[in-house]
Amino acid sequence: MYTDRINQDIIYQSFTSPYISILLGQRRVGKTTLVKQYSQLHNLYSQTWVFLNMDNRNERLRIEKTELKALIQEQAQHLIGKGTKIWVAIDEAQKCPALFDQIKLLYDTFKDQNAIKFILTGSGFLTLHQLSAESLAGRIELHYLREFNLQENMALKYQKQLPEGSLLDLACEQDNLEKLAAYIESRAPLRPLAEESLTEQLIWGGMPEMLLTTENNARHSYLGNYLQTYLEKDIRAITTINDLNLYQKLLDITAEQTGSVRQDAEIIEALGCSRDTLKKYRGFLTATLVYREIYPFINRSLKRIVKSPKGYLLNNGLISYLTGITDLSILIKTGLIGHRFENWFLKELLVWLDRSPKRSEIYYWRTSGGIEVDFIVEKKPAVFPFEVTYSSQIQAKKVKNLRIFLQEEPRAKIGFYIYRGDFYYDNQARICFIPAWAVS
């Protein structure tokens, strides 16, 4: 049974536009499922759909022989522009560079007739993003689909309807704090299920197949197969990756250091590679959407800022598999739970920001004196600081860090403290304390 995605209306709206729609996301987050659900919903209107997959070698080889148009017409059973509009969905489009010039030609030829619509999905920036920028500039709409967030997790497992509105939207509108309190109160009956889902996300991440099983051995097996598929299908295909073992070691180190400030000298020594190789391989981690770097926020205190980025392997399930730590009590005892909690909240921020057409960035803030705020979201002209902690108690040091940032950054009107406690707003400090279970 299909589960609605929290950002699907925005993505569906793109599917109705005259432009080429590109949907990016990690493997197995549900991109193809979402597109096929859309196609089923619109079969009522007798749309003609063509589905291609660049993991299919025969289809890829034919496109490399410039036979995209012929492939489409074989499935559509009528000539482009001579019948019903054709909707062409192409999975793993980044795997066939020859695809883009042919799409461009067909798009430009038939755009005035509204005869063909392309929807491309991909599990990475690699090639897809570069070629779409070069060949399809001015013709595309780019969207992301992330792994399931907390609210989608609940909808999938407990058949709970996705909430109307967004807690983070309400939180960032200072005049809506009363509405925010009412929103959280209205969802209080769901708190036990939400907290259970949150714990699941901290250990196993948000891949839909992972959420649909409760058997840990099956989860380990799935993650092992997922990693093997990623390495064999996505990474081995990259011709400039000449040491797959080194790449996997980098994955292991990235999992262990998720949420920490990057220490390149230590990583180079551990891997026994050059700085250029590290930079190249880390670039492929980013390009395949499994890794994200968060750079420091630069304000007036430029000389006091730590300048290295923090790195995040984005899926908590992969971190569990690569580090071997899947026990909540061990994570808590070792203090590693904090980084898992940050990683989960980073995903929530990304899903939230995906909804807005406005440009936004995520940073962190740390001075050379050790004052730190976990995430700074810049949605110009506003800036929103978020301190994130797994604790259910309000910690004075973290509150102090938020207050210092609010004092130093005039664009920040309110700060947020995400934790496992109750909702509370400190008017004097301008800090809103938000229970993690209610985040959406």
Secondary structure by P-SEA (a helix, b strand, c coil): ccccccaaaaaaaaaacccbbbbbbcccccaaaaaaaaaaaacccbbbbbbbbcccaaaaaaaaacaaaaaaaaaaccccccccbbbbbbcccccccaaaaaaaaaaaaccccccbbbbbbbccccaaaaaaaacccccbbbbbbccccaaaaaaaacccccccccaaaaaacccaaaaaaaaaaaaccaaaaaaaaaaaaacccccaaaaacccaaaaaaaaaaaaaaaaacccccccccccaaaaaaaaaaaaaaccccccaaaaaaaacccaaaaaaaaaaaaaaccbbbbbbbbcccccccccbbbbbcccaaaaaaaaccccaaaaaaacaaaaaaaaaaaaaaaaaaaacccbbbbbcccccccccccbbbbcccbbbbbbbbccccccaaaaaaaaaaaaacccccbbbbbccbbbbbcccccbbbbcccccc
